[in-house]
């Protein structure tokens, strides 16, 4: 019974003719294509193309004898067939065999695809001897790639050393884990722990602690009362006999007062201009007080006579203690308002002056 002919596809014939046109070969007709598929006509296309003559089944060989073969009596190598052979790439050889397997056609051999020379075809291996009962079956050897076939470059995961986590881990490691990094050929070493890194970390943490401490102190300072510490308003300035007639300015810097003595009185002038509160200066050559801010002028007893000052300067409360020293209280001041006669002003009240 004749072998069934493979189905003829016009698209396959068109693809074959397109390939032959690129290779500079004459195109095939439908009859020639059918004849080549059935094996009735020799294949006129290069080996590995889309049309290939059927390969006859291999003839079974006799079991190899245990005798050592004589190299002088070895049969000569088979001569290459007259059909033109064109070398195919490994990927084209694999795709061709995949298509033939799907279409039910005989597969190509490496010799037909030009991957192995015709004279270098490997001999058929001898059948293995039957093993004794109870003997463990040896492991099957790994298939070796065909000679001349180009192997794809190993992936990054294949370059990881054998026996590591990447090789022993079963399944797909989770993304972001150390096992996933090892499976991808990446180093899973942690951060460095050099001295310069430790110094930087200490510096950063010191700055953070200092900032938090300063913020905490400022927070508690907010609840503390804000007080202004000023010198006491009550103080002693010595005895009346310590002062001569005229203006004494030795207490101006400390208590902001002048001790003024006349032939019959002694009083204390508070050194504050009645215009805007500036501290006037005593001018001995001119025998007057002069305000440096707006030019107000006062005589030796503090009575205004020029400038924008509205009234005389104030006088402080004074009295004698039991020891005879002068006690001054600047919190109690005596004024002479504008338009009030001198006799009825505060300057004539007790403790506004001392009689000497």
Secondary structure in CASP SS format (residue, H / E / C, confidence):
PFRMAT SS
TARGET T0000
AUTHOR 0000-0000-0000
METHOD secondary structure of the structure
MODEL  1
X C 1.00
X C 1.00
X C 1.00
X C 1.00
X C 1.00
X C 1.00
X C 1.00
X C 1.00
X C 1.00
X H 1.00
X H 1.00
X H 1.00
X H 1.00
X H 1.00
X H 1.00
X H 1.00
X H 1.00
X H 1.00
X H 1.00
X H 1.00
X H 1.00
X H 1.00
X H 1.00
X C 1.00
X C 1.00
X C 1.00
X C 1.00
X C 1.00
X C 1.00
X H 1.00
X H 1.00
X H 1.00
X H 1.00
X H 1.00
X H 1.00
X H 1.00
X H 1.00
X H 1.00
X C 1.00
X C 1.00
X C 1.00
X C 1.00
X C 1.00
X C 1.00
X C 1.00
X C 1.00
X C 1.00
X C 1.00
X C 1.00
X C 1.00
X C 1.00
X C 1.00
X C 1.00
X C 1.00
X C 1.00
X C 1.00
X C 1.00
X C 1.00
X C 1.00
X C 1.00
X C 1.00
X C 1.00
X C 1.00
X C 1.00
X C 1.00
X C 1.00
X C 1.00
X C 1.00
X C 1.00
X C 1.00
X H 1.00
X H 1.00
X H 1.00
X C 1.00
X C 1.00
X C 1.00
X C 1.00
X C 1.00
X C 1.00
X C 1.00
X C 1.00
X C 1.00
X C 1.00
X C 1.00
X C 1.00
X C 1.00
X C 1.00
X C 1.00
X C 1.00
X H 1.00
X H 1.00
X H 1.00
X H 1.00
X H 1.00
X H 1.00
X H 1.00
X H 1.00
X H 1.00
X H 1.00
X H 1.00
X H 1.00
X H 1.00
X H 1.00
X C 1.00
X C 1.00
X C 1.00
X C 1.00
X C 1.00
X C 1.00
X C 1.00
X C 1.00
X C 1.00
X C 1.00
X C 1.00
X C 1.00
X C 1.00
X C 1.00
X H 1.00
X H 1.00
X H 1.00
X C 1.00
X C 1.00
X C 1.00
X C 1.00
X C 1.00
X C 1.00
X C 1.00
X C 1.00
X C 1.00
X C 1.00
X C 1.00
X C 1.00
X C 1.00
X C 1.00
X C 1.00
X C 1.00
X C 1.00
X C 1.00
X C 1.00
X C 1.00
X C 1.00
X C 1.00
X C 1.00
X C 1.00
X C 1.00
X C 1.00
X C 1.00
X C 1.00
X C 1.00
X C 1.00
X C 1.00
X C 1.00
X C 1.00
X C 1.00
X C 1.00
X C 1.00
X H 1.00
X H 1.00
X H 1.00
X C 1.00
X C 1.00
X C 1.00
X C 1.00
X C 1.00
X H 1.00
X H 1.00
X H 1.00
X H 1.00
X C 1.00
X C 1.00
X C 1.00
X C 1.00
X C 1.00
X C 1.00
X C 1.00
X C 1.00
X C 1.00
X H 1.00
X H 1.00
X H 1.00
X H 1.00
X H 1.00
X H 1.00
X C 1.00
X C 1.00
X C 1.00
X C 1.00
X C 1.00
X C 1.00
X C 1.00
X C 1.00
X C 1.00
X C 1.00
X C 1.00
X H 1.00
X H 1.00
X H 1.00
X H 1.00
X H 1.00
X H 1.00
X H 1.00
X H 1.00
X H 1.00
X H 1.00
X H 1.00
X H 1.00
X H 1.00
X H 1.00
X H 1.00
X H 1.00
X H 1.00
X H 1.00
X H 1.00
X H 1.00
X H 1.00
X H 1.00
X H 1.00
X H 1.00
X H 1.00
X H 1.00
X H 1.00
X C 1.00
X C 1.00
X C 1.00
X C 1.00
X C 1.00
X C 1.00
X C 1.00
X C 1.00
X C 1.00
X C 1.00
X C 1.00
X C 1.00
X E 1.00
X E 1.00
X E 1.00
X E 1.00
X E 1.00
X E 1.00
X H 1.00
X H 1.00
X H 1.00
X C 1.00
X C 1.00
X C 1.00
X E 1.00
X E 1.00
X E 1.00
X C 1.00
X C 1.00
X C 1.00
X H 1.00
X H 1.00
X H 1.00
X H 1.00
X C 1.00
X E 1.00
X E 1.00
X E 1.00
X E 1.00
X E 1.00
X C 1.00
X C 1.00
X C 1.00
X E 1.00
X E 1.00
X E 1.00
X E 1.00
X E 1.00
X E 1.00
X C 1.00
X C 1.00
X C 1.00
X C 1.00
X C 1.00
X C 1.00
X C 1.00
X C 1.00
X C 1.00
X C 1.00
X E 1.00
X E 1.00
X E 1.00
X C 1.00
X C 1.00
X C 1.00
X C 1.00
X E 1.00
X E 1.00
X E 1.00
X C 1.00
X C 1.00
X C 1.00
X C 1.00
X C 1.00
X C 1.00
X E 1.00
X E 1.00
X C 1.00
X C 1.00
X C 1.00
X C 1.00
X C 1.00
X E 1.00
X E 1.00
X E 1.00
X C 1.00
X C 1.00
X C 1.00
X C 1.00
X C 1.00
X C 1.00
X C 1.00
X C 1.00
X E 1.00
X E 1.00
X E 1.00
X E 1.00
X E 1.00
X E 1.00
X C 1.00
X C 1.00
X C 1.00
X C 1.00
X E 1.00
X E 1.00
X E 1.00
X E 1.00
X E 1.00
X E 1.00
X E 1.00
X E 1.00
X E 1.00
X E 1.00
X C 1.00
X C 1.00
X C 1.00
X C 1.00
X C 1.00
X C 1.00
X C 1.00
X H 1.00
X H 1.00
X H 1.00
X C 1.00
X H 1.00
X H 1.00
X H 1.00
X C 1.00
X C 1.00
X C 1.00
X C 1.00
X C 1.00
X E 1.00
X E 1.00
X C 1.00
END
